[in-house]
């Protein structure tokens, strides 16, 4: 971090950033994050993951973190949700009918602390194995009807498929007129669908306002398309060595890869010991 801009908040993406390819927190990364926390800096885990999956990473770090989950739509501080963004069940029905059924892929639905899918496939199984959480298989029309009665709304949706398929669906969704959502990939296989004008960058800005910290006093580290708004919002944006080229071009610095403890290198070199 530059000497003239003190770092007070560090926002870190999880997959492809904090975790290596084996989905582990490397010892050097754990130590570096704890050093920053002990210096009094707030640590925020900013992820497309659902709350329980973010909490599992927090436990690996053995450091108290603010958790911004579900692609920036569900923020948890001190065990309490302090900010939530939602979409209508109408959008959920439309995505299921016009996208999931058309392309023969399950629709993933995230609401608060819960995860629902329209059916189980290999991508659902893989994610369940990683985060140790099995989603509920739901009839989307029945779920929407129940939620409408209870006043419940979803936070985000996700399409998991081969990279060519997620690219095809992303292009199709971006052509929808008057859509009430935005889309971005958190990896080649994962297409995130979240409320319009809501993203990780907006979430970081909201967190800064809650903490009474200027965004110029925040650092952010990420690797993929979903992280770009966060990199642009923070005073210092850091790209992982394994990041997509578009993110690297927008970052202030490029660190080592996630398999080389790139987060530790970034924290030690750009936020200081």
Buried (B, 14 or more C-beta within 10 A) or exposed (E): BEEEBBBBBBBBBBBBBBBBEEBBBBEBBBBBBBBBBEEEBBBBBBBBBBBBBBBBBBEBBEBEBBBBBBBBBBBBBEEEBEBBBBBBBEBBBBBBEEBBEEBEBBBBBBBBBBBBBBEEBEBBEEBBEBBEBBBEEBEBEEBBEEBEEEEBBBBBBBBBBEEEBBBBBBEBBEEBEEBEBBBBBBBBBBBBBBBEEBBBBBBBBBBBEEBEBBBBBBBBBBBBBBBBBBBBBBBBBBBBBBBBEEBBEBBBBBBBBBBBBBBBBBBBBBBEE
